[in-house]
Amino acid sequence: MAKKYQSSLGEQKIFQSSTFVQHEEIKKNITILPELESLIPPLGEEEKKQLEINILNEGCREALLVWPTFESVITPASESLKSIYVLIDGHNRFNICVKHSLDFQIHLVSYSTLEDVKGFMIDNQLGRRNLSLEQASYLRGMKYLNLRKSKGKYERLNHKAQNELYDIMTSEHKDQNDPYASSEKKMTTAEQLAQEFNVGQATIKRDAEFAEGLEKLSPQLKLSILSGTTKISKNRIQQLTKTENLEKPLDSLEEIEAMLMPSKEQKITQTSSATPADVLINEIGTLVPKLKNPQRRKDACDKLIKLVSDLQALS
């Protein structure tokens, strides 16, 4: 087990000195943080069933990774030094073991900050081979946002320039006969990740918009979209980055569409330059998502029928 995580854990060390009694006590007090759990792309129904069958037949063979820390680290506004034990890998296995009252093993790992933990979890999930295109895009985007956040802290401490996160030195021979001559090339976050994942910088920035948009949703809706259960275009999620800070996460497709609906002032501007057909098509587009809501379905259908009839009359 330790070998499996050795490369992904990097410099982080698994605590070897923890006693059996300590582990048993920690296992009773494991904390799950929704913001960390939502970094894990959900399993498909068949995958989930198969994992449950495997654990029931063979037990939980892989240890869960737990981060021992303090409440003040998780919640900066708090000054509490109460110890908490945060699950950072093995959420699906943990839920199955709890459901069936099965035993499991844990390994404790050391991290300084929540951003460090997110970085590990994102890299760990990106190492999976069965990610959907949307899941991979979300994780690349989250890695970009996480690095940018870390960059901000780094720059405030070191007064770095805005686009300088990585002081990566690349040796470039200025002259064929001067092998020791070199120049500095500093890479932006987008450049570094584009190189790492073999995609364009524009892709990384679109990934970041997608991830930022998904972060405005409730964990349940976000996981439903990433699992493919709830269907919505990637572009609509990216548009959420242009919205203002929300009082609470969006919890339904209807709430997303309502948030993206133009304001009255925008509607007036759009209507003044739009054809009658454009206006009708726009109204039809805003009504379609409401068909999924049983309480609004009848009214939406009646309005759609009328709008389509009006549109046909114009053609």
C-alpha positions, 0 to 999 in steps of 0.5 A: 500500500505504501508503495502505491502512494509513494510517488503521488505523495511526493515528499509527504511521509506516511506516519509509521509510529502511530500505534494500533490503539491510536488508529482505532480511535482515529477511525471512529472520528474520521471527518469528510469535507464536502469540498474535498469529497467533491474533487473525486469524480463519482463512480458509475453505478456498475463500478460502484456495485463491483467495488462493493462486491469486491469489498464484501468478498475480500475486505477493504484491502487498500488503506484509506489516507487520512490527514491529521490536522487542526480545526484552525487549518481547515477554518482560518477564522477559527483559532481552535487547536482541536485535532481532526482527521480528514479523509483524503483518499478512499471515500467510496471504500469508506462509505461501503465499509461504514454501510456494512460495518466492515473494518479498514486500515488507515495511513496518516499523511502529513500536509501543511495546508488545505491547498496542499491536500487538494493538490495531492487529491487532484493529481491522484485523481488525474492519474486514473485511466477511466476519467470522462472528458468532463471529469478530466477537464474539471480536474485540470481546471481545479489544478489551475485554480489551486495553483493560481491561489497558491501563487497569490499567496507566494507573490504576497510574500515574495512580491513576485510579478503577476504572471510569475508562478514558476521560476523554471530555468531552461538552459538555452545555448546562446552560442554553439561554442558556449555550452554554459551560456543560458537564459531564464524562461519563466512559465505561467501556470497555463503554460506549465499545465499545458505542457504537463497535460499535452494540451493548449493553453486555451484548453487549460483556461477553458478547463479553469472556467468549467471548474470555476463554474462547477464550484458555484453548484451544490456538491450533489449537482456538481457530482451529478453533472460530472457523472453524466446523470444530469445533462447540461452543456459545458458552455453553460457551466463556463458562463457561470464564471461571469456571474457575481458571488452567490449567496448559496450554491445553485442546486438545480438546472432551473436555478442555473438557467435563472442565474444566466438569464439576462437582466431586464436592462440587457433584455431591452438592449437585446430586444431593440436590435433583435428580430421578432423571430430572435425574441421568440427563439430566446423565450423558447430557450428559457422555457425548455429547462422548465420542462424538467420541473413537474410543477412547472411542466404544464405551464411551460408546455402551454407557453412553448406551444404558443411561442412555436406557433407564433414562430411558425407564423413568422416564417 
